[in-house]
């Protein structure tokens, strides 16, 4: 299934899966222009540390890494009571940015 065919169905295939050693995706929350957002558990040595929100940038959407980094820097600089902080952007070996 391609992310552009049925975006929500594509993102829901990741629910309940470990996305990396550090994050286990629990449920899909929604999608935006750049990707999908999930409620996830942050884990260390298979132990739950805390619940976090993870935004996974769409690997099928053609966008330059420089543009994504600029977007992250802008978002990380925003401070508002209705926004959450971005703590740890991560670029996986397969090129997926979260």
Secondary structure, 3 states (H helix, E strand, C coil): CCCCCCHHHHHHCCCCCECCCCEEEEEEEEECCCEEEEEEEEEECCEEEEEEEEEEECCCCCCCHHHHHHHHHHHHHCCCCCCCCCCCCCECCCCCEC
